[in-house]
Amino acid sequence: MAAEKKSIKIAMIILLIMLIYALAYSVIAFISPDIFVSRSFPVTGQSWSDLVASSPEVANFILGAWRLAAGFAFSVVIAGLFVLFTGFKKGEKWAWYFMLFVSLVAWANNLRSAISHENSLSIILTIVGLVLFVIGIVIPAKDFLGKQKT
């Protein structure tokens, strides 16, 4: 049974840590998006506090967009948890591909955004998530992608 393979068990622990980490990140971004926005906003040439004071409607729109993105991230994490504890645990190839593509797109997109907004906090948080993802997806790759016995 694939679930008994040591590499899959180790990968599940690492990916679970990654998903819990991403869950916390998305919840914090949803509850307090200003933590991240205030660090990204200087690329506009204006401080976040100046924008909040001069254009509160625009500031609320930006915070709403961050909350929307955080809500989507939360949804992806919940889907990842379901896949991790169903197909991935059983060693099903589709689940490995799901974790690969969905996690790669999510973390890479976040890193691209953090870099373009010069947000060092988001860059560091995203690199930690990417490292956990890469370790967790590489360890069991041979078991998922190796030749299947018929």
Buried (B, 14 or more C-beta within 10 A) or exposed (E): EBEEBEBBEBBBEBBBBBBEBBBEBBBBBBEBBBEBBBBBBEEEEEEBEEBBEEEEEEBEEBBEEBBEBBEEBBEBBEEBBEBBEEBBBEBBBEBBBBBBEBBBEBBEEBBEBBEEBEBEEBBEBBEBBBEBBBBBBEBBEEBBEEEEEE
